[in-house]
Amino acid sequence: MKNKHTLKAVERLHPRNLHRGRYDFGRLVIVSPELSPFVSVNAHGDESVDFADPAAVRALNRALLADSYGIKAWEIPAQYLCPPIPGRADYLHYLADLLAQSGIVSVGEQIRALDIGTGANCIYPLIGARSYGWRFTGSDIDPVAIANAQRILDANPELGSVIELRLQTSVRSVFRGIINPGERFDLTLCNPPFHASLAQANLGTQRKWKNLGREAAGKPALNFGGQGAELWCAGGEEAFICRMIEESAQFRDRCLWFTTLVSKSVTLPGVYRALKKAGVTDDRTIEMAQGQKKSRLVAWSFLDERARHAWRLAKSAE
């Protein structure tokens, strides 16, 4: 089944993405001096960092978040996922476009977003709150991740009023236990675990080390890190997303758009079958690109046009 709403693939980051050009390392070092030891001139004569070095990647992220979004004291525990900032920002910009296409003003605290698996880095709520002023609820099954995300919010107290964290206590649930009675969200977003097993995750790590020109032997972690629940689950991303779609039907009138990243194109047929089975009224596949890396987000809604009109009227009154 081919999704009739697939949008044409892009070749670059979203036009509103702040990270479309080369990194200005001189500026980043001024904003975040701890980045300085990791910056050097590469073989092409450009200033850069060693992307095979986890400490360098964390320092670069810290500088980007401080420079572009005013985030202070961003830190994550060792071995936790350190997300590439430009790609994460792209997801949020395309979600803002999706809201606008739905006739909803996409800037301001009237927009409520639920981030499934917010992680220790809390990256989507941080960028989304700064870029669009949205209110976020971030959920995760890992208490350590939630505690670290809260430490980041405590260091940026002005975000405490727009970002709330909730611990998911059931490993089999996505929305149950997180969405409260009577609560509604304009968007949900998710970067699901994409490997089907720890062994598969390790193989993926080895491939990425090879692509970085390094040998995997003896390396304790991928440069971008990642704990088990961040990287893999039984059945991989297809099983996780299909379970999320099935459960979303129980909250069909509580969210305008459910969305998720899909890292593998081979996952899409199973996702489309799950959407059809769930009885969604609309679904979209938006293709994205970050350099040579291709990805896409899938969005779905159970609301018909009458329900969407009522939703728009309610939002305009807020």
C-alpha positions in Angstrom: 0.0 0.0 0.0 1.5 3.3 -1.0 0.6 6.3 1.1 -1.2 8.8 -1.2 -0.1 11.6 1.0 3.6 11.2 0.7 5.2 14.5 0.1 8.1 14.8 -2.3 11.5 14.2 -0.8 13.6 17.2 0.1 17.3 17.4 -0.4 18.2 19.8 2.4 17.1 20.8 5.9 13.8 22.7 6.3 14.0 26.3 5.2 13.4 27.5 8.8 16.1 25.3 10.3 18.8 27.4 12.0 21.5 24.8 11.1 21.3 24.8 7.3 24.8 26.4 6.8 28.2 25.4 8.1 28.7 25.6 11.8 30.4 28.9 12.9 32.9 27.4 15.4 34.3 30.8 16.3 30.9 31.9 17.5 30.1 28.6 19.1 33.3 28.6 21.1 32.6 32.1 22.4 29.1 31.0 23.5 30.4 27.7 24.9 34.1 27.8 25.7 34.3 24.1 26.7 33.9 23.3 23.0 37.3 24.9 22.2 39.5 21.8 22.9 37.5 19.7 20.5 37.8 22.1 17.5 40.5 21.6 14.9 41.1 22.0 11.2 40.2 18.9 9.3 41.7 17.4 6.1 39.5 19.8 4.0 40.9 22.8 5.7 37.7 23.5 7.6 37.2 23.9 11.3 35.3 20.9 12.7 35.1 18.4 15.6 35.8 14.7 15.6 32.3 13.2 15.2 33.7 9.9 16.3 34.4 11.3 19.8 31.3 11.2 22.1 32.7 14.0 24.3 33.1 16.2 21.2 29.6 15.5 20.0 28.1 16.4 23.4 30.2 19.6 23.6 29.0 20.6 20.1 25.4 19.9 21.1 25.8 22.0 24.2 27.1 24.9 22.2 24.4 24.7 19.5 21.7 24.6 22.1 23.2 27.6 23.9 23.8 29.6 20.8 20.6 28.9 18.8 18.0 28.3 21.6 19.4 29.9 24.8 19.6 26.6 26.6 21.9 26.6 29.6 23.7 23.7 31.3 22.6 21.0 28.9 24.2 17.7 30.0 23.3 14.0 29.7 24.6 11.0 31.6 27.4 9.0 29.9 26.1 6.5 27.3 22.7 8.2 26.9 21.5 9.2 23.5 23.1 12.5 22.3 20.8 13.5 19.4 22.0 15.4 16.2 20.4 18.8 16.7 19.7 19.7 13.0 17.6 16.6 12.3 15.6 17.0 15.5 14.9 20.6 14.7 13.7 19.6 11.3 11.0 17.3 12.7 9.6 20.2 14.7 9.5 22.6 11.8 7.6 20.1 9.6 5.1 19.6 12.5 4.6 23.4 12.6 3.8 23.2 8.8 1.4 20.4 9.5 -0.5 22.5 12.0 -0.6 25.4 9.6 -1.9 23.2 6.9 -4.7 22.2 9.3 -5.7 25.8 9.7 -4.2 26.3 13.2 -1.8 29.1 14.2 1.3 27.2 14.9 3.1 29.6 17.3 2.3 30.0 20.9 1.5 28.3 24.2 -2.0 27.3 23.0 -0.3 24.5 21.1 0.2 21.4 23.2 2.6 18.6 22.2 3.3 15.2 23.7 6.8 13.9 23.2 6.9 10.1 23.6 10.3 8.9 24.8 11.7 12.4 25.6 14.9 10.9 26.9 17.6 12.3 29.2 18.3 15.0 26.5 14.7 16.4 26.4 15.7 17.7 23.0 12.3 18.1 21.3 10.6 20.0 24.1 13.6 22.3 24.5 13.8 23.2 20.8 10.1 23.3 20.3 9.5 25.5 23.2 12.2 27.9 22.1 11.3 27.9 18.4 7.5 28.0 18.6 6.5 28.7 22.2 4.6 25.4 22.4 3.8 23.7 25.7 5.2 20.2 26.0 4.6 17.0 28.0 7.6 14.7 27.8 7.2 11.0 28.8 9.7 8.3 29.3 9.9 4.8 30.9 13.4 5.5 32.3 13.5 7.3 35.7 17.1 8.2 35.2 16.2 9.9 31.9 13.3 11.8 33.4 15.5 12.9 36.4 18.2 14.2 34.0 15.6 16.0 31.8 14.3 17.7 35.0 17.8 18.8 35.9 18.0 20.5 32.5 14.7 22.2 33.1 15.8 23.3 36.6 18.8 25.0 35.0 16.4 26.8 32.6 13.6 27.8 35.0 11.8 29.9 32.4 10.9 26.6 30.6 9.4 25.0 33.7 6.0 26.6 33.0 5.8 25.1 29.5 7.5 21.7 29.8 6.2 19.0 32.0 7.8 15.5 32.5 5.8 12.3 33.2 7.2 8.8 33.9 5.6 6.0 32.0 5.3 3.1 34.4 4.1 0.5 31.9 6.6 -0.8 29.3 3.6 -2.0 27.1 1.8 1.4 27.1 2.5 4.5 25.0 -0.4 6.9 25.7 -2.2 5.0 28.5 -1.1 6.4 31.9 0.3 9.5 30.3 -2.7 11.3 28.7 -4.9 12.3 31.6 -8.8 12.2 31.5 -10.1 15.2 29.6 -6.6 16.2 28.3 -6.1 17.0 24.6 -3.0 17.5 22.5 -2.5 19.1 19.1 0.5 16.9 18.4 2.3 13.8 19.6 5.8 13.1 18.4 8.1 10.2 18.8 11.6 9.0 17.8 11.1 5.3 18.4 13.7 2.7 19.1 14.6 1.4 15.6 16.5 -1.9 16.3 14.9 -5.2 17.0 17.5 -6.5 19.4 20.7 -5.6 21.3 22.7 -7.6 18.8 21.2 -5.6 15.9 21.9 -2.4 17.7 25.5 -3.4 18.2 25.8 -4.2 14.5 24.4 -0.8 13.7 27.0 0.8 16.0 29.8 -1.1 14.2 28.6 0.1 10.8 28.5 3.7 12.0 32.0 3.4 13.4 33.2 2.1 10.1 31.5 5.0 8.2 33.4 7.3 10.5 36.6 5.7 9.5 37.2 4.0 12.9 37.5 0.5 14.0 34.6 -0.6 16.3 36.7 -3.0 18.3 37.1 -1.8 21.9 34.8 1.1 21.4 32.3 1.2 24.4 29.6 3.2 22.7 28.4 4.9 19.5 29.4 8.6 19.2 25.8 9.6 19.7 25.3 7.0 22.5 22.1 5.4 23.5 20.7 3.2 26.2 18.8 -0.1 25.4 15.3 1.4 25.4 16.5 4.3 23.3 17.9 2.0 20.6 16.0 -1.2 20.5 12.8 -3.0 21.4 11.3 -6.4 20.5 10.2 -6.2 16.9 12.1 -3.0 16.2 10.6 0.3 15.1 7.8 -1.4 13.1 6.4 -3.3 16.1 6.7 -0.2 18.3 5.0 2.1 15.8 2.2 -0.4 15.0 1.6 -0.7 18.7 1.5 3.1 19.0 -1.0 3.3 16.1 -3.2 0.7 17.7 -3.2 2.4 21.0 -3.8 5.8 19.5 -7.2 4.7 18.4 -8.3 4.7 22.1 -7.4 8.5 22.1 -8.8 9.3 18.7 -10.7 12.5 19.9 -7.9 13.6 22.2 -5.3 14.5 19.6 -5.4 16.3 16.3 -2.2 14.7 14.8 -0.3 11.6 16.1 3.1 11.5 14.5 6.4 9.5 14.6 9.7 9.3 12.9 10.3 6.3 10.7 14.0 5.6 10.1 13.7 2.7 7.7 11.7 2.8 4.5 11.1 -1.0 4.7 9.0 -0.2 7.9 6.5 1.8 5.9 4.3 -1.0 4.4 3.6 -2.4 7.9 2.9 1.1 9.2 0.4 1.8 6.4 -1.4 -1.5 7.1 -1.7 -0.6 10.8 -3.1 2.8 9.9 -5.7 1.3 7.6 -6.6 -1.3 10.3 -7.0 1.5 12.9 -9.4 3.4 10.7 -7.6 6.7 10.5 -9.3 9.5 8.5 -6.1 11.1 7.2 -2.4 10.2 7.1 0.7 11.9 5.7 4.3 10.9 5.1 6.7 13.7 5.0 10.2 12.9 3.7 13.2 14.7 5.2 16.9 14.8 4.6 20.0 15.8 6.5 23.0 15.5 4.2 23.0 11.9 2.9 20.8 10.7 5.7 17.1 10.2 4.6 14.3 9.9 7.0 10.6 10.6 7.2 7.8 11.3 9.6 4.4 9.7 9.4 1.3 11.6 10.8 -2.2 10.3 11.2 -5.5 11.6 12.5 -8.9 10.1 13.4 -10.8 13.4 13.2 -13.1 14.1 10.2 -13.4 17.6 8.8 -16.3 18.5 11.1 -14.3 17.5 14.1 -11.2 19.4 12.8 -13.3 22.5 12.3 -14.5 22.3 15.9 -10.9 21.8 17.0 -9.8 24.9 15.1 -12.6 27.0 16.6 -11.6 25.9 20.1 -7.9 26.8 19.4 -8.9 30.2 18.1 -10.8 30.9 21.3 -7.8 30.1 23.5 
